[in-house]
Amino acid sequence: MEATIDGRKGMSINWEGSAITRPRMVVKPERVSELIDIIKNEKKYPAPVRAVGFQHSITRCAVADGGTIIDMGNFNRILEFGQRHVRVQAGVRIYDLVKALDARGLQLCACPEFGDISAGSVACTSNRYISSRGILGQISSTVVGMKLVIPQGTKLNVTAKQPDMLNVMRSSFGLLGIVYEVTFAVREKIGFVVKRWQMDLDDLSLAMAGLNGDGIGVRLTVYPFSNKAQLETRHSVKLETATRQWKPTLRAWGWNCLVPLVAQLFKRLVPSSRLRGKQLDILLFQAQKMFTRMSQDRIAEMSAVCLPRCRMPKWGRCTYTTWAFPADDFSLLVEKYVAFCLQYKRDHGFRCDLPTKALFVPKDPASLLSYAADGDVFTLDVFSTGGKGWEDFLIDLNRFCSANGGVPLLNQTKLLSQRQAVRGLGRKLVTFKRLRRNVDRHDRLSSTFYQPLVG
Ligand SMILES: Cc1cc2nc3c(=O)[nH]c(=O)nc-3n(C[C@H](O)[C@H](O)[C@H](O)COP(=O)(O)OP(=O)(O)OC[C@H]3O[C@@H](n4cnc5c(N)ncnc54)[C@H](O)[C@@H]3O)c2cc1C
């Protein structure tokens, strides 16, 4: 097992480089027996013990100050393909899995856009993706089996025959055990068709009222400072012929890689935030319009939207935070959110320089801490290039979201307070806290990030 001790220097542990952690040990085991040894040997491998995949989270959820980081990179084998499932080790890259399934005429039952993430992390944390008929909004909900090393240093095999335990493990955030193997449900490949409309924000509620939500995926882009929005719907369709794949890939690459780089360049070249924000809004809105003309109504395969990686320099990346809101009246929430952004800009001079996104996720009680457990939701994904003023904005944004019935995603909502977590997740969080305390009495796996949230 490779091991490094990297305490003093610190290491970056998230996508945009905003989370620096100072673990005592960083280890890269190859076998489950080594994982067990790490968990059992408290002296050699101090707490907190956190497994990491590709360290592409946007919060501090992977930090392990003074503790042990387990790099799962050697657990990278796809173990078994079935007609209805695939079994993989936890360090397998989701993009590699998507491609391997694609070659067999299969796909995951969720549609990830950014594939440089690990099977182990998405199996046990909250995530949100565009859904449509037969396609769920959370990858963790498609997990039908999981193998873990629990804090007692023993192996635990959770299968579909233990639905309650699976329900807990799908949102266990590495706090109940280190995941070393995952079985995902898979299905035959299907395609999708998108339709997009651009509009003034004033027309949004009318446009959204026309969507019945029944199996239709919805993605919304909101430009609070330009009074504009784009609505995108996605329908699942049968794949009959091979289709050209580059347009959906281009869209995913454009949004995840190019737009942040352009926004960061703007920040350097145009010092006035007022001017910069307006120009960027116009540029992005026009780019979305042009793209709509190119790709409207074409059938594409789901796997085409999954990006292998995003090779942008750290300075050219963006960041985001996420909350979920009941889908009923979401257009009203958008109105309030826009008013909040405008007021915040007037009071503090800060505005997010990237548009805000929202995704429809249908009711999904498959995990205990699912943000969509009680009904259909829209996630509100607030994007920014970060920098001065962003963290202060996040504190007020969290207050706004919490006060308006928002539910946080524990690993994807930045600067979340315990009160806001409890308010959003309610009794389910209390249940999880109790379970965690029973399973991990000596706080082997809990970190400074999770401890305030889940006690
Ligand atoms: C460009 C970009 C686009 C993105 N788009 C989306 C998106 O559309 N939707 C979305 O939901 N997210 C998105 N994300 C966020 C990202 O997909 C998730 O945060 C994902 O979980 C990161 O995977 P990772 O392997 O890098 O996990 P890490 O950051 O390495 O770990 C994440 C968490 O999981 C824990 N963990 C990791 N492996 C294990 C294991 N084996 N056992 C137990 N615990 C473990 C870690 O300790 C940590 O708490 C995006 C991120 C980027 C950078």
The ligand as an SDF file (V2000), in Angstrom:
LIG
                    3D

 53 58  0  0  0  0  0  0  0  0999 V2000
  -17.4000   20.3120  -13.4390 C   0  0  0  0  0  0  0  0  0  0  0  0
  -18.2810   19.6300  -12.4150 C   0  0  0  0  0  0  0  0  0  0  0  0
  -19.5910   19.3280  -12.7350 C   0  0  0  0  0  0  0  0  0  0  0  0
  -20.4070   18.7110  -11.7910 C   0  0  0  0  0  0  0  0  0  0  0  0
  -21.6950   18.4400  -12.1220 N   0  0  0  0  0  0  0  0  0  0  0  0
  -22.4950   17.8540  -11.2190 C   0  0  0  0  0  0  0  0  0  0  0  0
  -23.8510   17.5660  -11.5440 C   0  0  0  0  0  0  0  0  0  0  0  0
  -24.3210   17.8410  -12.6440 O   0  0  0  0  0  0  0  0  0  0  0  0
  -24.6170   16.9960  -10.5740 N   0  0  0  0  0  0  0  0  0  0  0  0
  -24.1170   16.6760   -9.3390 C   0  0  0  0  0  0  0  0  0  0  0  0
  -24.8600   16.1670   -8.5080 O   0  0  0  0  0  0  0  0  0  0  0  0
  -22.8460   16.9340   -9.0150 N   0  0  0  0  0  0  0  0  0  0  0  0
  -22.0320   17.5090   -9.9210 C   0  0  0  0  0  0  0  0  0  0  0  0
  -20.7370   17.7830   -9.5810 N   0  0  0  0  0  0  0  0  0  0  0  0
  -20.2490   17.4060   -8.2430 C   0  0  0  0  0  0  0  0  0  0  0  0
  -19.6030   16.0210   -8.2580 C   0  0  0  0  0  0  0  0  0  0  0  0
  -20.1140   15.2430   -9.2670 O   0  0  0  0  0  0  0  0  0  0  0  0
  -19.8690   15.2890   -6.9580 C   0  0  0  0  0  0  0  0  0  0  0  0
  -19.4770   16.0760   -5.8840 O   0  0  0  0  0  0  0  0  0  0  0  0
  -19.1620   13.9150   -6.8980 C   0  0  0  0  0  0  0  0  0  0  0  0
  -19.6000   13.2130   -5.7620 O   0  0  0  0  0  0  0  0  0  0  0  0
  -17.6470   14.0260   -6.8310 C   0  0  0  0  0  0  0  0  0  0  0  0
  -17.0970   12.7430   -6.9980 O   0  0  0  0  0  0  0  0  0  0  0  0
  -15.6370   12.4320   -6.5110 P   0  0  0  0  0  0  0  0  0  0  0  0
  -15.2950   11.0320   -6.8710 O   0  0  0  0  0  0  0  0  0  0  0  0
  -14.7100   13.4770   -6.9630 O   0  0  0  0  0  0  0  0  0  0  0  0
  -15.8550   12.5070   -4.9230 O   0  0  0  0  0  0  0  0  0  0  0  0
  -14.9070   13.1590   -3.7720 P   0  0  0  0  0  0  0  0  0  0  0  0
  -14.9530   14.6390   -3.9190 O   0  0  0  0  0  0  0  0  0  0  0  0
  -13.5680   12.5180   -3.8310 O   0  0  0  0  0  0  0  0  0  0  0  0
  -15.7030   12.7090   -2.4940 O   0  0  0  0  0  0  0  0  0  0  0  0
  -17.0130   13.1840   -2.2610 C   0  0  0  0  0  0  0  0  0  0  0  0
  -17.5240   12.7050   -0.8990 C   0  0  0  0  0  0  0  0  0  0  0  0
  -17.7280   11.2980   -0.9350 O   0  0  0  0  0  0  0  0  0  0  0  0
  -16.9250   10.6430    0.0640 C   0  0  0  0  0  0  0  0  0  0  0  0
  -16.4290    9.4150   -0.5470 N   0  0  0  0  0  0  0  0  0  0  0  0
  -15.7360    9.3090   -1.7010 C   0  0  0  0  0  0  0  0  0  0  0  0
  -15.4850    8.0140   -1.9690 N   0  0  0  0  0  0  0  0  0  0  0  0
  -16.0270    7.2930   -0.9650 C   0  0  0  0  0  0  0  0  0  0  0  0
  -16.0840    5.8910   -0.6620 C   0  0  0  0  0  0  0  0  0  0  0  0
  -15.5320    4.9770   -1.4530 N   0  0  0  0  0  0  0  0  0  0  0  0
  -16.7150    5.5050    0.4730 N   0  0  0  0  0  0  0  0  0  0  0  0
  -17.2870    6.4210    1.2970 C   0  0  0  0  0  0  0  0  0  0  0  0
  -17.2550    7.7530    1.0660 N   0  0  0  0  0  0  0  0  0  0  0  0
  -16.6330    8.1860   -0.0500 C   0  0  0  0  0  0  0  0  0  0  0  0
  -15.8150   11.6490    0.3680 C   0  0  0  0  0  0  0  0  0  0  0  0
  -15.2360   11.4650    1.6420 O   0  0  0  0  0  0  0  0  0  0  0  0
  -16.5570   12.9630    0.2480 C   0  0  0  0  0  0  0  0  0  0  0  0
  -17.2930   13.2340    1.4190 O   0  0  0  0  0  0  0  0  0  0  0  0
  -19.8960   18.3860  -10.5020 C   0  0  0  0  0  0  0  0  0  0  0  0
  -18.5750   18.6910  -10.1820 C   0  0  0  0  0  0  0  0  0  0  0  0
  -17.7770   19.3010  -11.1220 C   0  0  0  0  0  0  0  0  0  0  0  0
  -16.3630   19.6130  -10.7510 C   0  0  0  0  0  0  0  0  0  0  0  0
  1  2  1  0
  2  3  1  0
  2 52  2  0
  3  4  2  0
  4  5  1  0
  4 50  1  0
  5  6  2  0
  6  7  1  0
  6 13  1  0
  7  8  2  0
  7  9  1  0
  9 10  1  0
 10 11  2  0
 10 12  1  0
 12 13  2  0
 13 14  1  0
 14 15  1  0
 14 50  1  0
 15 16  1  0
 16 17  1  0
 16 18  1  0
 18 19  1  0
 18 20  1  0
 20 21  1  0
 20 22  1  0
 22 23  1  0
 23 24  1  0
 24 25  2  0
 24 26  1  0
 24 27  1  0
 27 28  1  0
 28 29  2  0
 28 30  1  0
 28 31  1  0
 31 32  1  0
 32 33  1  0
 33 34  1  0
 33 48  1  0
 34 35  1  0
 35 36  1  0
 35 46  1  0
 36 37  1  0
 36 45  1  0
 37 38  2  0
 38 39  1  0
 39 40  1  0
 39 45  2  0
 40 41  1  0
 40 42  2  0
 42 43  1  0
 43 44  2  0
 44 45  1  0
 46 47  1  0
 46 48  1  0
 48 49  1  0
 50 51  2  0
 51 52  1  0
 52 53  1  0
M  END
$$$$
